[in-house]
Amino acid sequence: MSKTTKLIVTFVVVAAVAAGIVFAAGKDTPDETKKSMSGNNQAAPTTITFDGNGFSPAEVTVKSGGAIKIVNQSEAEIEPSSDPHPTHTINSELNAGDIEPGENKTFTVTKKGTWGYHNHYSASQRGSIIVE
């Protein structure tokens, strides 16, 4: 084989290897794809805002294991609690405790069903959470 032929073959082999590396770097391996689709990228919590007049949205739907974030944008302390008032026993997962003005709390819901909740300090301020 001539020197020129060897040089051309070497160049083609090196170019093929380099192209393979570039191509492979741009693709996820099956394990990487599984990681990006699994629990490593947790969904953002469903946010409920309290503005002093009530909860918004008044009804939310989340999957079991999902997070709920309650944001207090009012000027008063609130206590989101499960129905019925005043015992808060229908679903204790919803009993968030006190939330000061400008603060928030996040909690996880797992018990499937439709659950009413209210502001313990003003029980007419109500909402519901549907857990699927």
Number of C-alpha atoms within 10 A of each C-alpha: 5 6 7 9 10 11 11 11 11 12 12 12 12 12 12 12 12 12 12 11 11 11 10 11 10 8 10 11 10 8 8 11 11 12 11 11 10 10 9 9 9 10 9 10 15 14 17 19 17 22 15 15 10 17 22 16 13 16 15 16 15 18 13 15 14 18 19 22 17 22 22 24 17 17 11 13 16 22 18 26 28 27 24 15 17 12 10 19 14 16 18 13 16 22 20 19 13 18 18 17 17 12 13 18 16 13 15 15 20 14 16 14 13 14 18 20 25 26 24 23 16 14 16 13 17 20 21 18 21 17 18 15
